Amino acid sequence: MASSVTEESGQRIANEIDKPLKRLIFATSIGNALEWFDFAAYGFFAVTISKLFFPAHDETVSLLLTFGTFGLSYVFRPLGALLLGRYADRRGRKAALLASLGLTMIGTLVCAIIPTYASIGLAAPIGLMIARILISFSTGGEFGSGTALMIEQKSKRKAFLGSWQFSSQGMSTVLASFAGLALSTQLSPSQIEAWGWRAPFIFGLLVGPVGLYIRKHIDDTLPSAQSRDASENSAPIRQLLAGYKGRILLAAGIMAVSTAASYLMILYMPTYAVKQLHLPASTGFAATVVTGTILMVVTPLMGHFADQYGRGRMMVVSAMATLLTIYPCFKWLMSAPSMAVLMSIMFLAGLLKAIYFGPLATVLSSLFPTSIRSTGLGFSYNIGVMVFGGFTPWLVTAMIGWTGDPLSPSFYLMGCAVLSLACIGIYNKNKTVKYL
């Protein structure tokens, strides 16, 4: 019965999306998808990258340097969100999306071709760091501009349209996981170290030109400069920082549990499976395929339901379920490390994330008016991602190293769930903060 209802709802949703809207969904989602594909590839091959770019006598130190580089680059995401968001609020969402995708492709190209430490010494980790910084800066403005363009369409289905940003992350996770699974099973460790780890970045480069072409042929939602008041959009950064500090913090807090879960349960899990569970690398990749598939398919459905039954209510259910289940799940995984157990836990994680992701983009968008929406949405989103996402793999690796307890990552995610529940409670009670 439940599956038939889901299939029926999914079919109805598909029938209601016209061709121009499908083009828009693809155009706004592809940059977010490429971003997540790139970061997932880096996280999935962290062990290999640590050996090639950050050689050290201690494997844990080497891995910490790899994740530290990953996390440090995230410091530049809020800066990219401010500058590219300002550009989007003044010149248009479309222009910012084109600039963001172009810069992301340059950074991805560097990751694909840069020589390793054995070939060029310290220039290798420095070059990799610069590439990660460029990608983080450019993608900092991606979410705000793309989401603003989607939810500003003349439609009452705001949550459904916004949910595609996160559905695209699920698609990227599936593609990156399949790439990791194929490479880890078909290539020898020496082949992966020699060239195999570069393959996902090369694939990402092939997707970029398609995204640029599609984005050039979409309509903007921001009124032209001639039709706007002279003072409007003149200083979106100043307006944001002067009058919306509380909403920035509120949005970042709402982001906490979903972001930490993404980077812990998807990005870090292949490394965790190898280092802590001593399972083959292919097991971690296969498990993330499950989570990515659920995010890709179920998130738009949850956005559809959020438009009908309320946004905040669904997010409370998801965050509470995460708080109550994450420790038992890690405990079960440590007591019975196997592919079946890992995939069961990843299935649950994907489902809870999809419920939370469905209304999330619209909830964040509703905190900021149109004139500064790209700037405010992008900046607050990337503050949340920087604090609760970029440094999560480094932090949980360090926590395990400090405590010797492989269950310690669950405590971090529980803390993030408590924070998000508090912020969602504030959002639900204060109706005056919502612009949508």
C-alpha positions, 0 to 999 in steps of 0.5 A: 500500500505504502509503495503504491502511494509513493509511486502514485505521488511520484508519477503525479509529480513527474506529470506536473513538471513541464519542459521549461521547468525541467530545463530549469531544474537541470540548469540550477542543479547541475552545478550543485551536483558537480560540486558534490561529485567533486567533494565526494570524489576527494573524500572517497579517495582520501586515503590514496590522496593522503599517501600521494600528496601528504606522505608522513610516517604516521598514517593518521597524521597523513589522513589528518593533513588530507582532511585538514586541507579539505576543511581549510578550503571551506573557509573560503566558501562564505567569502565566495557566497558573499561576493558571488551572492552580491553579484547574483543580487545585483546582476542576476542569478543566471550570471552568477551561476555561469561564473560559479560553474566556470571557476569550479571547472578550473579547480577540478581541472587542477585536481585532475592533472596536478603531479604528486609529491613524489614528482614536484615535492611541496608544490603538490600539496600547495597546488592541491590546496589552491585548487580546493580553495578555488572550488570552495570559493566558486561553489560558495555562491552556487547554492544561493543563486541556484536555490533563489532562482528555483524558489522565485518561480511563479509556483506555490510548490516552493519546497518541491522546487527547492528540494531538487538542489539536494536531490542533485547531491544524491545523484552525485553521490551515486555517480561518485560511489559507482566510480569509486566502486568500479575503480576499487574492484577493477583496478589494483591498488597500484593502478589506483595510486598511479592514475585511477583516483584522477578518473572521477575528476576527469569525469566531472570536467566532462559534465561542466560544459553541458551545464554551461550550455544549459545555463546560458539558455535559461531565464532569470528571475531578478528584475532588470536593473532598469526596472528596479529602484536605484537603491535596491540591491545596491549593497546586499552585503552591507544590508545582510550584515547590518540587519540579518545577523540573527537569521544567518546564525539561525539558518546555520544552526538549522543546517547543522544536523543535515550537513554533519550527517552528509559529511559523516555518513556519506563522505567519511563512511568509505574511510571509516569502513576501511580504517575502523571496520577493516572492511574492503573499500568496495563495501563503503562505496556500495553503502553510499550508493544506497544513501545517494539513491534514496536522496536522489529519488525520495528528496523531491517527494519529501519536498512535495509533501512539505508543500502540503503538510508543513515544512518545519514539522517534517524537519523536527521528525527527521532531526529527532529520529537522527538524535535517537538512532545514531548511537545505536546504529554505530554500536550495531555497526561496531559489534557486527561489521558487515556489508549488510549492517552498513547498508541497512544503516546507510539506508536509514541515514538516507531516508532521514536526510531526504525527509530533512532535505525536502523542505530545507532549501525553502526554509532557508530561503524564507529567512531572506527577502528577494533583494538580498536572498542569494547573498543571505542564503548562500552566506548562511548556507556556507557558514553552516557547511564550513562549521558543520561540514568541511571540518567534520571528516577531520574532526571525527578522525581526530576524535577517534585518534584522541579517544580511541573510541570508534563510536565517538563520531555518533556523539558529534552528530547527536550534538548537531541534532540537538542544535538543529532542533532548537533552531527549528523550534525558533523558526516554527514559533516565530512566523515573522521571520518568514518571507515565503 
